[in-house]
Amino acid sequence: MRIGTPRSLTTDDLIYHKFNFAIILPSHNRIARLDRYLLLRAMKNLPWRDFSALVISIGIVGLGLGATIPLTALALDMRGAGTQVIGLVTAASALGILGVAPFVTGWVARFGPRHTMMGAVWAAAAVTAAMQATADVWLWCALRLVFGAAMGVLFTIGEAWVNRIAPDQSRGRVVALYTTSFTLFQLAGPALVALLNGRLAWPFAACGLLFIAALPGLMLLNGTRLPAEEEAHARWQDVLPKMPMIAMGAAFFALFDTLILSLLPVYALRQGMATQLALISATVVLVGDTALQFAMGALADRYGRFRVHVGCGIAVCLLLPLLPLAAGIPWLWWTLLLALGAAAGAIYMLALVACGERFNGAALTSASAVVNASWGIASAAGPLATGALMQGAGIHALPAVLFGVCALFLVSAWWERRAACA
């Protein structure tokens, strides 16, 4: 007797009998069609208006963030400030992300996710514009501290929100679309600064207005898709012990992202690479991160998030020791950087996916806050420690530090799996 096509069954029947079909049908093509059908059904159930509005709004925030970082460094450099001062102002933003983490869940419960995000956008716009009115470095540090706190609120709620609306069967792809869009917008920020450099009388005020452009999208969001007041009892202290792998994955990528942007060009120059090629090395890593996130999310949806997550960590640990060798071989250098960007970026993206798999309600918002706190710690302390090690022990301290932290990520995965089996 011929078994009917998947479309003749209900969605529940398909999900329930998926593995029975895999046993009965000899054709792998039909099973693949069944998987595609389930994916299409899951994507159809995605609230596209909320998802599109969230992606566009957070993307505009990423554009503003990508513009303010080089604009701040450029303004300080033109005033004769040293690299230590620039590093101090940059670290203030990371400390703001870290400092705000314990409060986000409570603010969401009290004001609602949409209004909390809108308040953070207004704060980011105001402090960015205020940088136009003063040249005092310490005031800039204070303003960037508030700016980092606003970014921490937006990232925490945005990541929790996208996990809240993502269907289980396609969570990897949905989160990958979110992270890819943000990265693309952020990459456009420095290009925008280069395009408009010297053409605007008040560049920081213009950047402040750029953040305001995120508000219309936020106003379209359905404010009921994140936990309400009655769910506001999940503290970050309660969720942290349940997510060591997630926290370490976020910390690793924060360190990777910061060091690649700041120290990889220096590493390439010290390895004898031409200045122009050394400067675009970080861009190549970011291209690998951006271009392959959806593919990594699809692999996670098909073969399991944990398996792909660990595989990316192993890939990074295998690729990093090749950096000294690859610096003298151009084709190997660029290929290696693309692969490193893809694998390292997937570690962070899959950490967000893991939050959605493991937590819901207010606990999901708290878990996202822990992710951003991990980011703040790693991006604030990592560059200082790595820079000192590179100066004292040599330039190869850069891949060594990244290797060590990625190894800790793999250890946390092993410990988590062992605890789950106990």
N, C-alpha and C positions, 0 to 999 in steps of 0.2 A: 504494500500500500504506500502510495507516494505521500510524503509529509508536505503539508501546505507551506507556502512562503511565510516569512516572518510577519508580513503586513496583515495577514489574516488573523493574527492573535492580538490580544490586548497587551499593553505595556507591562502590566503585572505578570501575565503569563510568560512574556519574553524574559523578564528578569528572573522569575522563579525557575524556568526550564532551560536557562542558558546552558548550563553544564550538561543537562540531559541531551540537548541537541548536539553538543560537542561529542558525546559518546555515540549517539545514534547515527549522525550523519558522517559519512566518510569524507565529504568534501570540505576542505578548509576554506574554500571560497564562500560557501554559505555561512559558515561561522563568522568569517570576516564581515559579510554583509549584515549579519545580526549585530555584531559589535558596532558597525557604522550606524545602523538603525537606532540602537540604544543611545549612541552619542547624539544623533540628530534630535531624538526625543528630549534628551537632557538639555541640549542647547536651546531647544524651543521653549523649554520651561524657564530659561534664564530671563529675569526681568530686564529686558534690553534697555528700557528707558533709564532705569536707575544705573545700570552698568555703564552706559554711554555717558551719562551725565557725570558719574564718578570719575571715569577715565579722563574725560576732557578737563574736568575741574582740577584733578590732581596733576594732570599733564601741564596745565597752565602754572600751577604752583612749582612744578619741576622746572619749567622754563624760567620763572623768576629766580628760583634757587640757583640754576645754572648760570644766570646772568650776574647775580649779586656776588658770588664767590670770586670770579676773576675781576669784577669791577672793584671790589673792596681791596684786593691785593694790588691792583694797578694804581688805585688812588693813594694807598699807603706808600707804594714804591716811588711815586712821583713826588711825594712829600719828603723823601729821603729816609723813610723808616727802614730799619734792617729786617732781615728774614725772621729774627726772633720776635719782633713786634707783630709781623704778619702772622706768624705761627700762633702767637698769643691770642690775637683777635679771632683766628680760625678756630682755636680750641674752645673759645667761649661759646660758640654755637653748639659744639658737641656736648659741652657741660649743660647747656640749656635743654637739649634732648634728654639727657640723663636725669636732670633735676625734675622735669615735669612728669616723668613716667608714673610715679605713684599716685598722681592725682587725676589722671585722665578718666579712669572708670567712674569715679565719683562725679566728675563734671558731666559725663555722658548721662548718668542717672538723673542728675539734677536739672540739666538744661536740654537734654536730648542731643543725639549725635549731630544732627544737621546744624542746630544753633551753635553747638560747641565748635564745629569746624568753621562756621562763618565767623565766629568771634576770633578764632585763630588766624583766619585770613586777614581780618581787619587789623589785628595786632602786628602781623608780619608786614602789612602795607605801611602801617604808621611808623614802626621803628626803622624800616628801610628808608622811608622818606625823611625821617628825622636825621639820618646820617648826613643829609645834605646841609643841615643847619649848623654842624659843629665839626671841628677838626681835632678835638681832644681824643686821644687814643683811649683813655680810660672810659670815657663816655661811649666810645665805639664798642668797647668790650661789653659794657652793660647792655647796649642796644642789641649787639649780636647774641648775647645771652638770652634776651627775650625773644629774639628772632628764632634761635634754636629751639626754645620751648614751644613756640608756635608751630614750627616744622614737626616737632615731636608729636604734638596733638594731632596734626593733620595726617601724619603717616600712621599713627596708631589706629585712629578711627577708620581711615581709608582702607588699611589692610584688613581690619576686622570686618568692615562692611563688605568688601569684595568676597571674603570667605563666607560671610553669612548668606549671600545671594547665590554663590556658586553651587551648581548641582554636583553631587558626589561623583557621578560618573565622568564628569569633565572638569573637575576642580583644577587639575594641573594646567589644562589649556586656558581656562578662564583667568587664573592668577598670572599665568605667563603673559597673556595679553595685557593685563594691568601693569605688570612690571616693565614689559617691553615699551609700552606707550610712555610711561614715566621717563624711562631712560632716553628715549628718542627726544622728548621735549627738553630734558636736561642737557643733552648734547647740543641742542640748538642754542642754549643760553650763551656760551662763550662766543659762538658765531655771531649772535645778535650784538654782543658787546663790541666785537671787532668791526662789525658793519657800521655801528652808530658812534664809535669812539671819536670824540672831538666834535660831533655834530649836535650834541644836546647840551644846553647850558646847565640843566639840573638832572644829571643821569640817575641819581639815587631816587629822586622824586618820580622819575619816569618808571623806574623799577617798582616803586610802591604802587603806582597805578596799574602796573601789569598784574600784580596779585589781585587787585580788585576785579579783574576780568574773570576770576574763578567763581565769583559769587552767583551769577545767573545759573550756572550748572548746579551748584549746591542747592539752590532754591527749588530745583526740579526733583530732588531726591525725596523718596518716601521715608519720612522720619521714623516709621514704625519697624524698620527692618533691623534695628539694633536694639539691645535690651532696654527696657524701660525701668522706671524707679523700683518696681518690686523685685528686680533681679540684681540689684546693686549690692551684692554681698560677697563677691569674689575678689579677694585681695591678691596682689601679686605674690605675696609670701606663700599663698596656698597653691598657686599654679606653677611657681618656679621649680619645685622639686619634681614635677611631672614632665619637665621639658628640657633636660640637660642638652640633648642633641640639637634641639631647635635653637636654644640660646647660644651654643657654641658655633652652630652654623652661621647665625647672624653676626656673631663677633668676628668669625673668620672673614666673612665677606666684607664687613666694615673695614677691617684692617687691610685686606687685599685692595679694596677700592681706594682707600686713602693713600697707601704706599705706592700703588701703581701710578696714581695721578701725580704724586709729589716726588717720588724717589726713583721710579723706573727710568726716566730720562737721564738722571744722573748716573745710574748704574750702566746704562748703554754707552754714555760718553766715556766713562772710565774703562769700558771694555774696548775702546778704540773706534766706536761707531761715529759716523759723521753727524754733525749737530742736527741737521734737518731730519735725518732718519731717527735719531734718538728722541727728538721732540714728538714725532708722530707715533712712537711706540705705544704710549698710553692710549691713544685714539684707537689703534688696532685692537687692543685688548677690549675696549668698550664696544667696538664693532662686533667682536666675537660674542660678547655678553648679550648684545641686543639682538643679533641676527638669529641666534639658535635657542632662545628661551622657549618659544612655542614648541619647537621640536622636542626639547627636554620635557616640557609639560605633557606632551603627547605620549612620550615614552613612560612617564610616571603613571599616567592614566591606564596605560595598557599593561605594563609589567609590574606595577606596584611602586608607590612612592619611596618606601624604605630602600628597596633594592637599587633604584636609580640614584637616590640620595647618597648612599654609601659608594656606589660606583663612581660618582662625580668626585667624592673625596679621595678615593684611590687614584683616579686619573690625575688630580692636581698634585698629589704626592709623587707620582711617577714623572710628571712633566717638569716640576720645579728644579730638580737636580740637573736637568738638561740645559738650563739657561746659560751657564758659563760656556758650554760647548757651542750652543746655537748662535751666540753673539758674533762669531766669526763666519757664519754661513747664512747669508741673507734669506734664502728660501726657507731654511729651517727656523730661523728666528721669527719670521712673520707667521708661519704655520703654527709654531709653538704658542705665540701670543694669542692667536685666534682661538686655539683649543683651550688655553688657560682661561681666557675670558668666558668662553661658553661653560666650562665645567665649574668655575668659581661662581659665576652668576647663577647657575642652576642650584648651587648649594643654598644660596639665600632664598631664591624663589621657592624651592621645595621646603625650606623651613617655614615659609608662610603657608604653603599647602598643608604641612603637618599641623599647624595651628588650627586650621579649619577642620581637619580630620579628628583632632583630639578634643577640642573644646567647643562649647557653644554658649550662648547667652552672655552674661557679664564676664564669665571666665574667658571667653574669646577675646574680649576687649583687654582684659588684664594680661593675657598671653601676648597680645600684640604690643602692649606696653613694655613687657619684659624684653621682647625682641628689639624694640627701639632703645631701651636702656642698655642692652648688650652692644648695640651699635654705638651709642654715645661713649661708653667706656673704651671700646676698642679704638674708635677713631680719635679720641682725645689723647689716650696714653700711648697707643701704638707707634705713631710717627716719631714721638720724642725718644722712646726707647730704641727704636730701630735706627734712627739717625745717629744716636750715640754709639750704638754697636757698630755701625758702618764706619764711623770715624775711628773707633778704637780697634776693632778686629778685622776690618777690611770690607770691601764692597759686597763680598759674597754673604755677608750677614743678612742682606735683603731676602734672597731666596731661602736662606736657612730659617729665618724667623717665620716666614709664611709656611714653610714646610712643618715647623714645629707646631704652629697653631692648627694647621689642617690635620696633623696627626692627633692632636687633642680632640678635634671634632670626631675623628674615627673612633677614638677611645670612648668618647661619650656615647656614640652609637652602639658600640659593643656592650658598654655597661647598661644602657637602656634596654637592649634586647635580652641581656642576661637577667636583669631585674624582672622583665615581663615574663620570662620562662620559669622563674623561681616559684 
